[in-house]
């Protein structure tokens, strides 16, 4: 996702929708899930005197002494200038506007998601890989159990009885749960919109099989279908879909957003039936994709859930559960209105319920009067078929440009890292830093997602993982003249600095969102401040490493793409006894190599543990 800051755009909202270029409607949801919403603080605007020194500390390790001296001069000049003070005043005024929940929200949603025009897959969406279900080897049986578990979670969201997420004793914003079920992104020029549908009026899911879509009503005569009934209905869908072929309309959703917006209108206008079919598909609670593939290796599984064949999906849907013909399963999330933590919670619940046989499966009886699942048919005249063929070609090209390696590191995990005296996330971040340093001989700008959901409508801030301390740590570990005690001290300093910056980010006091806000309050015709023309600013925001952690004992990993053509996307899971890294990159003129980076990260993690143990042993009292 090569995200460039573009001009803010507006587009008309439809149905119950979030228009990212205007003020979002406040949630009218009630219940336990939303009980703290009125008490949540607003995202702060840090003081310039706080952000600018912090910014300098993050760019210094990326620059030469002369470059840093120049940058320091520009930053200090901006902080003392009337222009800097005026931009800060404007941003503070925006944050204080009555009725504005979050000063960043509309800008961020448009620039990073709705106004972003590259394909959502592979550049925006993210996926989870599930552990195998030893109790359910038949794919439709496993799928039925997943549907029942997801529906139980949905019921808690709909009633508001789901407990709000907490960071220890601090409640987190629940606003994004409004965009979890019965939600979809809809392509529009110049900015997409997010549409939501009434949960009570739309109690159906969409099932994809063999590039075809079916509607499965989950309530019959006022009673939720049992797992046995869902399985029976899914079997009927598989039999019907596998006995025929259809034009793969779903691949249109994999395309560049402007092209998909044009083809969306082309598809909708081709026949009144198509508009009805789109409405039925988009209003469904979620998508269940029954793939006819049988992935085995970790890379095969990750590719299946990340993008699949491009056709047995509707990439705009917020939630897609994927079950393969060998009963392996995963999940694909559309990122625009919801970050990973709520869907991680959903999927952790689904897997806890199914893998541990807690899920309520209902009666084993299958009612004889269940209606046949409805096939969602599209009318596809030659113009639509041609658009589909072209979209399929572009999808294959984009996916073919990507390399992927999954590193399953089983030497140790969270429990051992804690015993060594480190924050698991900080330790793993330094393993990534050291692995990259081993491969390239230098440190480059690194993004780690940090949640700001303790604030109303909060999403993320950038935790800048590269610091003077992290660079010193990398150099120390690559210097054979350094003793284990010095290496341990360098690692401790690097992890401590990382932890302090991550904590500041969670408090809304990182540098990237604040600096972005200062840029965006500039008015037409005003001169761009030199701080933003400085090459150091662009270099420090060019994320050669884009990283993020989401962890569940039930996941076999998760993933997303790189964010710059010469960079890597590294999604990692920290389990009790293992570390799992999804390392994605492009195959292009920059000579990136996910296999090699995986090798060096593994080597780094092993060396770090060995060094800590050796240092502690050397420091232990001798008997």
N, C-alpha and C positions, 0 to 999 in steps of 0.2 A: 504494500500500500504506500505508494510514493506520494505522500500527502503534501501538497503545496497549499499555502494559505492563499485563498482566492477571495474575491470580493463577496461580501455577504449577499445572499439572495433571498427572495421571498417567493412563496408559492401557495396557492389556495389549498386549504385543508378540506378534506372530505370525510364524511361519516363522523364518528367520534375519533378525531385524529389530533396528533401533535404536529403542529406546523412549526418547524424548528426556526423559522425566521421571524416569528412573532411570539408573544408571551404565551407559554404553555398554560393550559387550564390547570388550576389547582385540583389535586385529587379530592374527589368527594367520597372516597372509600372510608369506611369506618371499621371499628373492631380493634382487636388487640394489635394486629399487624401495623396499624396506623396510629396507635394511641400516643406516640411520642412526637408525631410530625409537627404539631403546633409548638413544641418545646425546643425543636432543633435550632441551633444557631445558624446564622447565615455565613456563607463562605467569606472569610475576611479578605480585605485588601491590605497586604503587608505594607509597612512603611518603606519608602525608598532607602532609608538608612539601614534597613534590615536586609533588603533584597540585594542591593548592589555589592556590598562586600561579600555576600554569600555567592553571588554570581562570579565574582573575581576568583574566589577560592576554587570554583569548579572548572574555570577555563585555564587556570595557571598550569595544571599538569598536561594540558594539551598543546601548549605553546612554548616557543623558544623564549629566552630571557628578553630579547629585543621585542618580540611580538607581544609578550605580556606587558612590557613597559608601555607600549603604544596603547594597548587595550585598557590598561589601568588609567591612563591619562584620559581616554575618551569616556570611560565610566564615571570617573570623578567629575569630569566636565559636565556630563549629563545630570548627575545628581545635584550639582550646584546651579544649573541653568534654570532660567524662568520657564523654558519649554518643558523640562522634566517635571517641575513643580505643577505646571498647568495640566499636563497629562495625568499626573497622579490625582489632582483635584477632580478632573473629569471622571476618572475611574471610581473614585470614592463616591462621587455624586450618583453615578450609575448604580453602585451597590446600595445606596441609600434610598433609591426611588421606591415609593409606596407600591406594594403589590408585586415587586420583583423578588422572586424567590432566591435567585442566584445570579450574580452579575456575569458569570462566565457561561452559563448554560446554553443560551441561544447561539452564541458565537461558536462554542465548542461543538455542539451537535451539528451545526451546519458545516463548519470547516473540516471536521474530522470524519463526519459520517454522511449526513444527508446531501451536502453539496459536493461530496467527494465522488468522482465520476469513474474511477477504475472499478473493475468487477469486484463484487463483495467477496466472491470466492475466486482466488485464494487470498486476496489482499486484506480483507476486513474480518470475515467470519473466523470463528475458532471452534475447535472440536475437543471432545473427550473420548478416550478409549476405555471401554469397560473391561473389568475382569470377566472371565468366563463364568457362566452359571452352570454349576455341576448338576443342578436339580432339573434343568430344562435343556435338553439337547436338541429338541425339535424347534426350528426357528419360529414358527407361528405360536408355539406354546410360550416361548420366551417373550415374544413380542406382546402377547396377551397379558402376561404378568407385568411387563413394563407399563403397558397402557393403564392397567388397574392401579398400579402404584402412582403413576403420574396424575391420574384422575383424582386420587385421594389427596394428593398435594394441592391440586387445583381447587378442590372443594374447600380446603383450609384458606386458600387465597381469596376465593369468592366470598366466604363468610367473614373473612377478616380474623379468623381464629388462629391463624398461623402466628406464632410469636415473632416479634421483630428481631432482626439480627442485632447482636450486641458485640462490642469490642470491650471485653470484660464487663464493666458496669455501664459503659456508654452506649446508648442506642444508636443504631445506624438508620439512615434514611430508607424508607420503604417505597418511595415514589416509583421506582422502576418496576415494581411488581405489577403496576398497572399495564405494563407492556409485555408481560410474560405469556399469558394464554390468550387465545383468540386475537392475535395481533399479527400484523404484517407490515413490511415496508412496501411502499408503492412507488414505482419509478415516475419521476416528473422532471421536466426541464424547468429551471436550472437546478432545482433542489428537490430531492425526494420528500415524501411525507410518510408518517407512521400512522396507520389506521388501526383502531381497536374496535372490537365488536362485543355486544352484550353477552356475558357468559351464560346467563340463564336462557337466553333465546337461541343460543348456538351450542348445542350439546353433541356436536359431531366432530369427528376427526377426518383428516384426509389421509388415505393410504396410497402410497406409490409402489407400483410393481411393473417391471418391464416397460418403463417410461410412460406408464399410464396412471391415471389418478381415479380414485374411487372415494365416495363419501360413505363413511360408516357411522350411523347414528348409534350413540352409546347408551341411549335411554329408550326403552321399549315398554309401553303401557305404564309409564311412570316409574319403571324399575331399571336400575343400571344393569347393563349386560354383565354377566359373570365372565370370569376368565375363560371358562369352557365355551361360552357363547361367542366371545370375541375371537377365540382361536378358530372356532367353526366358521365364522364369517371371514376371517383372514384366509382360511383354506379355500373358501369359495372364490375370493379375490385372486389368489395365486393361480388357481385352476383357470379362471377366465382370462386373466392377463397373459398367462403363458401360452394360451391357445390362439392368440391373435397378436397383431402388431399395430402400432400406432405411430403417428408422426410425433417425435420427441419434443413436445412444446416446452417442457421444463428447462431445456437448455437455453432458452431465451433469457432466463433469469440469471445466467452466468455471465452475461455480456456487460460491456461498458454501459454505464447507467444512462447516458444520453441515447445510445443506440437502443437499449432496452425500453426506454421511455417512448421512443418513436414506435418501436415494434409492439409495445403494449397497446398503444392507440390503434395500430394496424390490426392487431388481434381482436381487440374489443369491438372495432367497427366492422369486422368481417362478417359478423352475424350477431343478432340479438342473443342467440344461444351462448355465444362466447362470453358476453358480459355477465350472463347469469352464472356460467361456469366459474368465471373468475371470482365472482362474489361468493359463491359456495366454498371455493377453495380457500380464499383469503379469510373468510369468517370462521374457519374451523379452529378448534382448540389448539391443535398442533398437527404436524405431519408425522406419519409413521412410514418410513421407507423400508420396504422389503426387497433387499438387493439379491440378485441371483448369483452373486460372486461368493467365493469361499477363501477369503484372505487368511494367510497363515502367519507370515513373518510380521514383526512389529511394523516394519516400513509399509508392508501391504495393508495392514489394518489402519495405520495412520493416513495413508493416501485415500483409503475407502471413505473414512469419516470426514476427511478434510475436503475432498472434492468429488470422489466417486467418478462415475462416467459422465457427469455433468447433466444427465437427462432424467435420472430417477430421483430428482430433487426439485424443490421449489425454493431456491436460495433466499427468497425474500421473507419466508416465514421465520418468526422469532425462534421457534423450537422445532427441531427435526430429530426424532429418534430413529436410529438406523439398525436393522437386524439383517444379518447375512444368512445365506443358505446353510452355513455350518454353525449357525446360532451365535456367532460372534457378533458383538453389538457395540454401539457407540452413539454419540450425540453431536449435532452440529448446531451452533448458536449464531444467530444474526446479531451483530454487535451494536447496531446504531442506537438503540434506546435502552440498552441493558448491558452492563458490564458482567464480567465473569462470576463475581461472587454470588449473586442470587441464583444463577443457573448451576453453579457448582453445588450450592445447597440443594437445589431441586434434584440434581442427578445423584448426589450422595444419598439423599432420601430414597430415591427409586432403587438404587443398588442395595442399600441397607435392607430395604423391605423385601427385595426379590432374592438376593443372594443368601440372606439369613432366614428365608421362608417366613417372614413376618406379614407379607402382603395378604390382604383379605381377597381371596379369589372368588368368593361367592359360591353359589350352588354349582354342583357338577352337572346338573341337568341343563339340557339345551332346549329352549322352547321351540316348538315346531312352527310357530307362526312368525318367526323372525323374517322380515322382508329382505330380499336380495340387496346387497350393497349397490348403491347407484354409481354407475360409471360416469365420470365427468368427461364429456365429449367436447372437443373443440372442432369447430369448422375451420378447415385449413386450406384456403384457396392457394393457387400457385404463388402469390406474393408472400403469403405467410410461410409457405414451405421453403421458399428461397431464403427468407430471413432466418429461418431455423437452421438451414444448412450453413449459412454464413456464420451464425453464432456458434455452431458446433465446431467449425473450423478454427475460430478464434479461441474458443475454450481449449481445444487440443494444443494449440500453439502455446498459450499461456502456461498451462499445466506442464507441458513438455519442457518448458524453460526452467523448471524448478527441480532442485535436488533436495534430498531429505535423508537424514540419518537419525535413527533413534538409539540413544545410548542408555542401556539398562545397567546401571552401576550398582552391583549388589554387595560390594565389600562392606558398606555401612550405610546408615541413614540417620534420621533425626535423633534417635536415642543415643547413638555413639557421638554425634556432634555435640550434644548437650553434655555428655560425660566429659568431653574434651574441654568444656568451658566456653562454648561459643553459641551465638545465635545461629540456628540452622540456616536461615535465609542469608545472613551475612557471610557465613562460611561458604555457602554454595556460590554466592555472587563473587567471592574472591577466587574460587576455583575456576569460574568462567573467565575472570580477569587474567589469572595466571595462565590458563590454557591458551587464551588469545595472544598473550605476550610471548609464550613459547613459540607460537606459530608465526607471529609477525614481528617480534622484536620490539614492539611498542604498544602503548595503550591508546585506544581511541574512544570517542564519545559513546557512552552506554546509557540506554534508557531502561529503567525498571519501573513498572507500573506501581504506584502507591495510591491506595484508596483514600478518598476524602469524603466518605459517606457519613461521617459524623455530622456533616453540614447538610442543610436542607438542599435537596436536589444535587448533592455532591456526587462527583464521579471519580476522577483520578487526577493525580499530579505526577510529574516526572521526578523520580528519584535518580539523581545523577550518580552513578556508581563509581565513576573514576574520580579519584582524589589524589592529592600529593601523597597521602599515606598508602593508597592502593598501588600507586606506581612504585613507591619505595619498597613495598612488600614484594612486588613482582621482581624487581631488580635484586633484592636480597635473596630470593629463592633461586634465582638463576646465577647467583655468584657463589661459586664453590668455596671461596675464601671465607664466606660468612659461616659462623657457628650456629648450632641449632638454637641457642638461646636468643641470638640476635634475630634469627628468622622468626622465632616464636613471637618476639616483641613486635616485629614488623607486622605480622599477621594480626596480632591483637589490636594494634593501632589502626590498621586498615578496617577491621570489622567494627571497631568502636566508632570510627568516623562515619562509616556507612550507616550504622544504626542511628546515630544522631541526626543524619540528614534525612533518613527515612521517617523518623519521628516528626521532624519539622514538616515534612511533606504531608503527613497525615493530619497535621494541624493547619493545613492550608498555607504553609510558609515555605514552599519550594520557590524556585525562581522562574520556572518556565511559564506557568499560567499567568503570573503577574506581569512578566515582560510581554507576553502575548497581548494582555489587556491594554498595556500602555501603547502598543503598536496599533491596536484596533480603535482606540479613541482618537487617533489622528484624523483630521478632517481633510477633505479633498483640497488639494492645492498647498497644504502645509508641508514643509520640508521634513523628510524623514531624519530623525536624530542620528548622529554619527555612530552611536553605540550599536544601532541596528544595521548600519552599512559596513561595520567592521567585519572583516573576514573571520575573525575569531568567533563572532556570534553564530554565523552560519556553520562553522566547523563544530562548535559545541552542541549544535542542534541536529547534526548529521549523524543519525544513530547507526553507526556501524554494528553495534550490538543492540538489538531490541529484545528485552528479556521480561519475563513475568512468571510468577509462581502461583499456581493453584494446586492445592493438595487434597487428596482423599485416599484413604487406604483401599478404596474400591476402584481406583483408576489405574490403568496401565499406561498412563501418560495423557498428554493433551498437546495442542499445538496451534500455530498460526504461522504467518509468513514473515519474511524480512520486510523492512520498511524503506530501505534504500537499495539501489541496484548493486552496490558494493558492500552490502552488509548481510548479517545473519539474523534470523528470528529464532530465539531460544526460549521455548516454554519448558518449564521444569516442574516436576512433582517431587516433593520431599516426603517419602514414606518413612515409617519407623525404622525399616531395615534396608532401604534402597533409595537411590536417586535416579530419576528418569528424566532424560533430556531429549526434547524434540528439536533438532537443529535443521533449519530450512534456509536455503539460499538459492540464488539464481545461478544458472549455468550461462556465463556470459564472458565478456572480455576482461573481467576483473580477476578471473582465475580463482574464484572461491572454491572451497572444498570442505563440505560438511563432514565427510569421513575423517579427514585429518584433524579438524577442530574437535570432533568427538574424541579422537585418540588423545589429544593434548589435554582436554578437560579431565579425562580419566586419569591421565598421568599426574596432573596437577592435584586432583583430589587425593590420590594415593600418597603423593609426596607430602602434602600438607598434614595428613593424619600421622604419617610416619615421623615427621619433624616434631609435631606436638608431643607425641609419645616419647621420642628420644629426649627432648628437652625436659620433660617432666621426670623421666627416669634419671637424667643427669643431675637434676636438682634435688632428687630425693635423698634423705639422709642415708649415709652408708652404715651398714651394721658392722 
